[in-house]
């Protein structure tokens, strides 16, 4: 009986681990900077009626209200970067995301996958992965180490023309690459 139980565990465990989101897997890893903003935070921001008087800031605030999920992973480790790359390709296929931008420059790869929203010009999901970031931006560092990869997932009602501005305002690595890609 123990042999059968052990056999079942050995057969099921890899499927459970592979089904786990790369965000969940690395959220507490010391080799990764993980950013996760919960839907509750976006609801709270949406319920606040703040006006700064700055039209650009107000437009960004309107866009933030439409976001329901924001996650980012930043790492300097090539192994984590490679695993994230595989996860992104699997996730894009599983969720029916379309490759919107694929860019290769200075030994840096940038891929942006999207799922269109119900309204024209808006997205339901944006998944961005940039590998080899330190090749394009040598001064980009995290925890004193060069940045190898940036993974970003944004879900909700996302205005395509404002997403690069938001990433830039948050000073996340990859924002400049996203702007260069034309988004």
Buried (B, 14 or more C-beta within 10 A) or exposed (E): EEEEEEEEEEEEEEEEEEEEEBBEBBBEEEBBBBBBBEEEEBEEBBEEEEEEEEEEEEBBBEBBBBBBBBBBBBBBBEEBBEBBBEBBBEBBEEEEBEEBBEBEEEEBBBBBBBBBBEEEEBBBBBBBBBBBBBBBBEEBBBEEEBBBBBBBBBBBBBBBEBBBBBBBBBEBBBBBBBBBBEB
